[in-house]
Amino acid sequence: MVYMKKLVIIIALFISIRSLAQTDTSAIIVHKDARIDLLVKKQIEINEITTRDARRFVQGYRILVVSSNDRNKVMAAKSKLYQQFPALQVYLMYQAPFYKLKAGNFKERKDAEDYLPNVQQIFPSGVYIIRDTIEVNPDKSIE
């Protein structure tokens, strides 16, 4: 009888442990909409376009044409640069108390050095090559 009680208790424990154990034999099936892949590709294109603008500015060189606190002198130099060099980008900046007129977007110093004598013919003194952040592609129509 004792043997029978122990056997019943062991069988009961075995059945209760077996029933409490989680056995998951089913597989998970994911149904993915094909439009998700299209959305991912579209997001990649959007990221490329938005980061392209951030990559427009790099370290390069410009020619510092005039640095003066006389605004009229700087504006006259700016219009003279536009007349003589229409293809050259001109930048007027104000850093108190001076107006600075910079020209060009040169990636290499050699390119700026090649252009420098042309500018020095019009502005014989105070023209320097400076390191600056330049626009890689300032004209969007070129893209």
C-alpha positions as CSV (number, residue, x, y, z in Angstrom):
1,M,0.0,0.0,0.0
2,V,2.8,2.4,0.8
3,Y,4.4,1.5,-2.5
4,M,1.1,2.3,-4.3
5,K,0.8,5.7,-2.5
6,K,4.3,6.7,-3.5
7,L,3.6,5.6,-7.1
8,V,0.4,7.7,-7.2
9,I,2.2,10.7,-5.8
10,I,5.1,10.4,-8.3
11,I,2.6,10.0,-11.2
12,A,0.6,13.0,-10.0
13,L,3.8,15.1,-9.7
14,F,4.9,14.0,-13.2
15,I,1.5,14.9,-14.7
16,S,1.3,18.3,-12.9
17,I,4.9,19.2,-14.0
18,R,4.2,18.1,-17.5
19,S,1.0,20.2,-17.7
20,L,2.7,23.3,-16.3
21,A,5.6,23.2,-18.8
22,Q,5.1,25.4,-21.9
23,T,5.9,23.6,-25.0
24,D,5.4,25.7,-28.1
25,T,5.7,23.7,-31.2
26,S,4.0,26.2,-33.4
27,A,5.9,28.4,-35.8
28,I,5.4,32.2,-36.3
29,I,4.5,33.2,-39.7
30,V,5.0,36.9,-40.7
31,H,3.0,38.3,-43.6
32,K,4.8,41.3,-44.8
33,D,3.3,43.8,-47.2
34,A,5.4,44.3,-50.3
35,R,4.9,48.0,-50.0
36,I,7.2,48.1,-47.0
37,D,10.2,47.4,-49.2
38,L,9.1,50.3,-51.4
39,L,8.9,52.6,-48.4
40,V,12.4,51.5,-47.2
41,K,13.8,52.3,-50.7
42,K,12.0,55.7,-50.7
43,Q,13.4,56.5,-47.3
44,I,16.9,55.7,-48.5
45,E,16.4,58.2,-51.4
46,I,15.1,60.9,-49.1
47,N,18.1,60.4,-46.7
48,E,20.5,60.7,-49.6
49,I,18.9,64.0,-50.8
50,T,18.7,65.6,-47.4
51,T,22.3,64.7,-46.5
52,R,23.6,65.8,-49.9
53,D,22.9,69.5,-48.8
54,A,24.9,68.9,-45.7
55,R,27.8,67.7,-47.8
56,R,27.7,70.8,-50.0
57,F,30.2,72.7,-47.7
58,V,33.8,71.6,-47.4
59,Q,37.1,73.2,-46.4
60,G,38.7,75.0,-49.3
61,Y,40.1,78.4,-50.3
62,R,38.8,81.8,-51.2
63,I,40.4,85.1,-52.2
64,L,40.0,87.9,-49.6
65,V,39.6,90.9,-51.8
66,V,38.7,93.7,-49.4
67,S,38.5,94.0,-45.6
68,S,37.3,97.4,-44.5
69,N,34.9,99.2,-42.2
70,D,33.8,101.4,-45.1
71,R,30.7,99.8,-46.5
72,N,30.6,101.9,-49.6
73,K,34.2,100.9,-50.5
74,V,33.3,97.2,-50.1
75,M,30.2,97.6,-52.2
76,A,32.1,99.3,-55.0
77,A,34.6,96.5,-55.0
78,K,31.8,94.0,-55.1
79,S,30.2,95.5,-58.2
80,K,33.7,95.7,-59.8
81,L,34.3,92.0,-59.2
82,Y,30.9,91.1,-60.7
83,Q,31.7,93.1,-63.8
84,Q,35.2,91.8,-64.3
85,F,34.6,88.2,-63.2
86,P,30.9,87.2,-63.8
87,A,31.6,83.5,-63.3
88,L,33.3,84.0,-59.9
89,Q,31.1,83.7,-56.8
90,V,31.4,86.7,-54.5
91,Y,30.6,86.7,-50.8
92,L,30.1,89.8,-48.6
93,M,30.3,89.2,-44.9
94,Y,30.1,91.5,-41.9
95,Q,32.3,90.7,-38.9
96,A,32.1,93.7,-36.7
97,P,33.6,96.2,-37.3
98,F,34.7,95.0,-40.8
99,Y,33.1,94.1,-44.0
100,K,34.9,91.3,-45.8
101,L,34.6,90.6,-49.5
102,K,35.6,87.1,-50.5
103,A,35.6,85.6,-53.9
104,G,35.7,82.1,-55.3
105,N,35.1,78.5,-54.2
106,F,38.5,76.8,-54.7
107,K,39.0,73.3,-53.5
108,E,42.7,73.4,-53.9
109,R,45.1,76.2,-53.0
110,K,46.7,75.9,-56.5
111,D,43.4,76.9,-58.1
112,A,43.2,80.0,-56.0
113,E,46.8,80.9,-56.7
114,D,46.2,80.6,-60.5
115,Y,43.2,83.0,-60.1
116,L,45.0,85.5,-57.8
117,P,47.0,87.5,-60.4
118,N,43.8,88.3,-62.3
119,V,42.2,89.7,-59.2
120,Q,45.4,91.5,-58.2
121,Q,45.4,93.4,-61.5
122,I,42.2,95.1,-60.4
123,F,42.9,95.3,-56.7
124,P,46.7,95.7,-56.4
125,S,47.0,95.7,-52.6
126,G,45.5,93.7,-49.8
127,V,44.4,90.6,-51.8
128,Y,45.1,87.3,-50.0
129,I,44.2,83.6,-50.3
130,I,42.5,82.4,-47.1
131,R,41.3,79.1,-45.9
132,D,37.5,79.0,-45.7
133,T,34.4,76.8,-45.8
134,I,33.4,76.8,-49.4
135,E,30.3,75.6,-51.4
136,V,31.1,72.5,-53.4
137,N,28.2,73.1,-55.8
138,P,26.8,76.5,-55.3
139,D,24.7,76.4,-58.5
140,K,21.9,73.8,-58.2
141,S,21.2,74.0,-61.9
142,I,24.5,72.2,-62.5
143,E,23.1,69.1,-60.7
